[in-house]
Amino acid sequence: MRAATVASAKATAPKKATAPKKATAPKKATAPKKATVPKGATASKSGAATVVGPTVTRPKASAPSRTTPTRTPTRTKPKPATRRRSASGSRTGRRPPVPTLSSTGKGTWRQSRFTGVAGTRAYRVYVPLGLRRTTRAPMVLALHGCGQDGLDFAAGTRFNDLADKHKFVVVYPDQPMTQNGQRCWNWFRTGHQFRTQGEPAILAGIVRRVIQETAHWRIDPQRVYVTGISAGGAMSVVLAATYPELFAAVGVHSAPPYRSATSPAGALAAMQGRAVQPPVEATATDAMPPMIVFHGTLDGTVRSVNAQRLADQWLAYYRNDARRHHDAATIGKPRTATTAAGTPTTTRSRRGSRVSRWYAGGQKVLELWIIDGLGHAWSGGSKAGTYSDTRGPRASTEMWRFFSSHRSEAAAVVRAG
């Protein structure tokens, strides 16, 4: 044992001879760090650079042991809600400049916050240019989509320009990231799908607060409307089902039906048109307010089949309510009109569309617009906002035309709860 120890000590003596440490300078040999390596490429067994996603890493000094190179992990796709889409609905790397208060309309803005039992939300009120404080004005509650805020939605829809022209007030609530990481309204969670609960209760509280405010405007409670796109459109449907007495009419752009999902996983299925909402008898109390729906045939985020399902749900609610009120007018078959696309095709030319209209007692109560070639974007909007298509038909104009023909007798008495 002693002899073996001495032999071992002598064998380790040639420290100078261990120059292989310098010889193993594959660090310099790994010049491929500067060379361009295609994304997703893997290292060769000779010790070349290993690419993991977009990051280039060098092998350790022990690379001569010919270890198996690291595999490139699968890249996950970004969620649709955070994508910026062009007019055709395809992704684009550019975002429009962040809109400002002065760039959205010629009127004035007022910012406030509502706090109630169900929670708190900030909101902005746009008062159109030239509106007298004593004039009773209509009001539109405008709900942004995922990845947006109220200002972005105002810029993309140009509702403020219409407000300046027709003298109505627009209210833009904001969904904070603390309540949803994508800024989506939580239309797909059961805690936000019923009266007096969650976001429907908060938004109804904002409506009442603005109606009761008389220092800067006078809101006509019989002419209060709500509209939104995507998650905002879905929440507009929730409000139509849970607070029908507050709204004279509802506008929905690119959204699924009420209670078509009760979880995040279910939301994805609903958006793709694979979900089935519960029977109307299980959820309906009163008929929904008159409704106008817009949807594009090339919407890959919320499939266009949802538009017809939403129209069918609205009709089911109306007929269910009519069975309890024998004096309710019956609804016949829809009147349908098709419009060809404008020529020549430009960024401003009108897309082709198919419009179906349902009437009750001689009044138009449901309108469904299917827009040819439109993606997940606001039809006829402005490039100043995200999720907006500059080609017509103009959803904002058509919605206001529909809204202005409706008043709500029930909304004249703002009920609590």
Order of alpha helices (4+ residues) and beta strands (2+ residues): alpha-alpha-alpha-beta-beta-beta-beta-beta-alpha-alpha-beta-alpha-beta-alpha-beta-alpha-alpha-beta-alpha-beta-beta-beta-beta-beta-alpha
